[in-house]
Structure formats: structure tokens, C-alpha cells
Amino acid sequence: MGRICMLATSLTCLLPAIGKTQPRPIVSSRIQWHVAVSSALSTHTASHNELISDGDFSAVSVQGAKPLYRWRGATFSWLAEVQPVIRVTSGAPPQRVPTPQSDPGEANNPERLARYSLRSGVGFGIAPLGAEAGMPITRRSQLLVNVTAGAAWFSQVVPYGKATQANFTVAPALAYQHDVGARDAFAVGYALHHLSNASMGGANPGMNSHLIFVRWARKR
């Protein structure tokens, strides 16, 4: 019992110090608007991490970020994203194309088999669930870490075969941002864009795109 009392007393003494390091809410913060353009360095299947030869994923994104907290110099924001324009090229790696021996139902149906060929299409996405942390490097530059999650719809099946036109998405990213003037900032970074359909189409090959992006931000 004495040890419990001593522990409780110690924790009580520490509470003020802990409180000083807790995140502080940002009152009456305004939404900051971003426009980003991204392009894939390479694309791979999510199920087996196999290269999709000549695959591509590029997008224009509009983001809104609302700063919520500050903690130890870093700013934490809610982040939402709309991708009004997505261009995608996808297909099956050679070893995933069905044959009469491996999958006669797909291989003997020309319409189904065409879903495994390399095809290009367009789409759009929305990611209302996201967060971003901005950590200062210098007075005018920051390291950004963010993630967005949502869904996307495409004019074709992505990436191939028994996948679907609708997919869930998640995209963690890392970027360097530099202030330009009092209200603008530019960032360059890397994002891993993942999409998959949760096996809604009978299979879930998914696709991972390694993206490089540039982003303009308007601070308010």
C-alpha cells in the first residue's frame, strides 16, 4: 500500500511537467489550400509486388488542410483531398495472365481476357480522411509527413483481371516544403499510392504506385 501511495504521489508531481508538452489547440485556424501534380516512377501489383511493365499513374490533386494542434514546434492538420483528374495505365504481369490450364474460364473468354492486357484510362478520387504533420527545419522550410485515405473510380478495371473499377485508396507521403513569400509555399516529395478493392470483384491484385509530386500551398 505504501508503494502505491508513493507512485501516486510521484505521478501527481509529474502532471504539470507532462501538461507543458501536450499538444496545444490552434484556435480559429483557416483552411490552407494546396494543388499538387504527381507522376509514377514505377507501378507494382500490391498482392505480389510484381512490376507492371509500362504501367503509369498520374494525378492532379486539390487539398484542404486545417491546422488543429501545435506540439514542440510541429503543426498537425486535418487533410482532405480531391483528385479530379487521374490517368492510369495498368495490366497484368505476364505470369498473371490466365491460360487454359490455369484458369480456363478467363482464358477462353476474349472479353474477360482483354481485362489483363495493358490499358489506359481515366478516373477521379476523393480522400476525406487524412492528416499532415509539418516539422520546421529552418525558419522558412519544413519537413512534411502526411497520409490520405479514401476511394477512387476509373473508366476501366484497375489494375487487371478480376479487379474492379472502384477501389479504396491510401497514400502516405513525405515532402520538403519551402516558403516563397508571406503566403505561398512549394513542396516536392514522394508518395506511395496504394489502391485495392477488398476482393469485391472476386480477386484483389491491387496496385502500388511510387509517385513523385510537386505541391503549391496558399497559406491564409
Sequence and secondary structure as in RCSB ss.txt:
>XXXX:A:sequence
MGRICMLATSLTCLLPAIGKTQPRPIVSSRIQWHVAVSSALSTHTASHNELISDGDFSAVSVQGAKPLYRWRGAT
FSWLAEVQPVIRVTSGAPPQRVPTPQSDPGEANNPERLARYSLRSGVGFGIAPLGAEAGMPITRRSQLLVNVTAG
AAWFSQVVPYGKATQANFTVAPALAYQHDVGARDAFAVGYALHHLSNASMGGANPGMNSHLIFVRWARKR
>XXXX:A:secstr
 HHHHHHHHHHHHHHHHHHHTS EE TT   EEEEEEEEEEEEEETTT  B TT EEEEEEEEEEEEEEEETTEE
EEEEEEEEEEEEEEE   GGGS  TTT HHHHT HHHHGGGS EEEEEEEEEEEEEEEEEEEETTEEEEEEEEEE
EEEEEEEESSTT EEEEEEEEEEEEEEEEETTTEEEEEEEEEEEEE TTTTS    EEEEEEEEEEEE  
